[in-house]
Amino acid sequence: MNSTRLFRGAVAAALVTVLLSACSSDGEDGVPRSWIGKTYSAGGSGWLDKNSSPAKVADAIDHHRDALDRASGGGMEFLRYGDDMVTVSPYQRGSTIEIEDYRNGYRRHQQHLTYWPNPSSFRGGGPGSGK
């Protein structure tokens, strides 16, 4: 009886571990923060690539980890990863990279994100939502 309980506990722990590792990607809703930090120089409120255009930097980030959506406008590139957004902007002869909460990023750049969902229209979910 104890061995059955122990076996069930081990199976449950293994399932939880698999599910958590499958759901996490860099621990940050899919944004490859650690890769960006290793690949680009820290600078200001984000990271810098002193030689590449915003489109090339966004291509590299999107190639490393596929974004849910991508948009461009005003010389900037935007990558959406769940609750976060990566903005790649022109900087001197290169680019600056910022990661911010999707709601804040959407408010700052909504004129370029015409087909992305407005975060204020999110209703959440789960039991009791919409009541």
Secondary structure as the mmCIF struct_conf table of DSSP 4:
data_model
#
loop_
_struct_conf.conf_type_id
_struct_conf.id
_struct_conf.beg_label_comp_id
_struct_conf.beg_label_asym_id
_struct_conf.beg_label_seq_id
_struct_conf.end_label_comp_id
_struct_conf.end_label_asym_id
_struct_conf.end_label_seq_id
HELX_RH_AL_P HELX_RH_AL_P1 ASN A 2 CYS A 23
BEND BEND1 SER A 25 SER A 25
TURN_TY1_P TURN_TY1_P1 ASP A 26 GLY A 30
HELX_RH_AL_P HELX_RH_AL_P2 ARG A 33 THR A 39
BEND BEND2 TYR A 40 TYR A 40
STRN STRN1 SER A 41 GLY A 43
TURN_TY1_P TURN_TY1_P2 GLY A 44 SER A 45
STRN STRN2 GLY A 46 ASP A 49
BEND BEND3 LYS A 50 SER A 52
HELX_RH_AL_P HELX_RH_AL_P3 PRO A 54 HIS A 64
BEND BEND4 ARG A 65 ARG A 65
BEND BEND5 LEU A 68 LEU A 68
STRN STRN3 ASP A 69 GLY A 73
TURN_TY1_P TURN_TY1_P3 GLY A 74 GLY A 75
STRN STRN4 MET A 76 TYR A 81
TURN_TY1_P TURN_TY1_P4 GLY A 82 ASP A 83
STRN STRN5 ASP A 84 TYR A 91
TURN_TY1_P TURN_TY1_P5 GLN A 92 ARG A 93
STRN STRN6 GLY A 94 ASP A 101
HELX_RH_AL_P HELX_RH_AL_P4 TYR A 102 HIS A 109
HELX_RH_3T_P HELX_RH_3T_P1 GLN A 110 HIS A 112
TURN_TY1_P TURN_TY1_P6 THR A 114 TYR A 115
BEND BEND6 TRP A 116 TRP A 116
HELX_LH_PP_P HELX_LH_PP_P1 PRO A 117 ASN A 118
HELX_RH_3T_P HELX_RH_3T_P2 PRO A 119 SER A 121
BEND BEND7 GLY A 126 GLY A 126
TURN_TY1_P TURN_TY1_P7 PRO A 127 GLY A 130
#
